[in-house]
Amino acid sequence: MIRRYTLEQAMQMKGLTDWDRLDKMTDEEIEKNAADDPDTFIPTDEDWANAVVFMPPDRKMVTMRLDEDVLAWFMKAGRGYQTRINEVLKAYVAAQIKQGR
């Protein structure tokens, strides 16, 4: 479940970080704890060597008419339905290009 908060609400929340304990730790202890955490990902030079900068194409706002049932189907999955429609259209364009159209 995703919960949304205003900036004011977020500023009033108390975090779970034990700042006193962290302040007493050395940099080496912090790095060791981070390295021992299974959720930590520390990228290597090899990871960065394979990295690709991706700039998404600009989007243009359009108005189009869709059948109600088609729109309802996309919308029932929740937020992001316009992005999903765009992805379906991109896949269609790619298939048409592949077929030489």
N, C-alpha and C positions, 0 to 999 in steps of 0.2 A: 504494500500500500504506500502510495506517495502522499506525503502531507506537505502542504504549502504554508509558509509563514511569512509575515511581513518582516521587513528589516528590523522594525522596532521589537517585534516578538523574538526574533532570532538574537538580538543584542541582549535580551533579558534572560536567555537560556543559560543554564550552567553546564559547561562542558564536562566531559568525563576524564579529562587529562589531569593527572596528579602533578601539577606544576612544581610543587616543592620538591618532590622526588626527582623530577627531571632536572631541576636547577642544581641538584647535588651530584648529578651524574657527569662523568667526564665525556668528552667527545668520543673516545674509544668505546666506552660502555654503551653509549647511544648507538653507535655504528654496529656494535656486536648484537645488540638487541634487535636492531632493524634487520640485520643479516640473518638472524635466527628465526625471524617471523616468516612463516610459510606464505603469507600474503604479500611479502615484499618482493618487488621486481626491480632489480638493479640492472639497467641495460649495460651491455658490454660494447666494446668498440665494434664487434661483429654485428650486433643489433643495429647500431647506428649506420654501419656501412651499407646495410640493406634497406635503410629507411628511405621513403619516398615522400617528397613534399606534394601534397594534393590540395589544390585550390578548387573548391567546388565551382561549377559554372554559375554565372549570374542567373537569377530567376526573374521571370517577367510575369507580372500579374495579368491574368486574363479572366474573362468571364466566359463560361461555357455552360451549355445545358446538358445535363445528364439525366438518364432515366431515374425515376425515384428509387426503384428497387436496386439499381447499381450503386447509387450514392448511399443508400441505407446499408447495403452490405459492407461497404468500406467503412462507414461511420460506426458500425456496431463494434468494431475492434477498438474504438476510442480515439484519443488524440493521435495525430500523425496521419490521419486518413488521407489528407491531400498529398503528403509525401508518398504514401503507398500507391495512390493513383498515379503519381509521377513515375514511380519505379516500374509499374506495369506498362505505362506508355513507353518508357525507355527500353524495356525488354522487347516490346513490339517493334520499335524502330530498329533495334539491333538485329532482330530476326529478319526484318525486311531488307536491311542492308546486306546481311549474309546471303540472302536469296538473290541479290543483285537488283533489287527494286529501288 
